[in-house]
């Protein structure tokens, strides 16, 4: 998969991950792209370890599922890091 295809995959996977997770996540389009690309890398790495498959083809269902799953993980971690602490 080429560089621009990977960026498009990351942007779409990040947007889908934001739509799946409840609540309001911060960040604009650039943060969505960044988290999606990092999530796609993470999903490909986890897929290679657990399922012996990776992110190879743009139009493959396993590629999209791994990228979205990785983006959800990255978005959850990002939300825990950037969450403002509430004091009572």
WOTA-V920521 format. One record per run of one state. SS is the DSSP state (A for helix, B for strand, O for the rest). FROM is the first residue (numbers start at 1). TO is the last residue. If there is no record, write none. Layout:
SS & FROM & TO
SS & FROM & TO
This chain:
O & 1 & 2
A & 3 & 20
O & 21 & 28
A & 29 & 50
O & 51 & 60
A & 61 & 82
O & 83 & 88
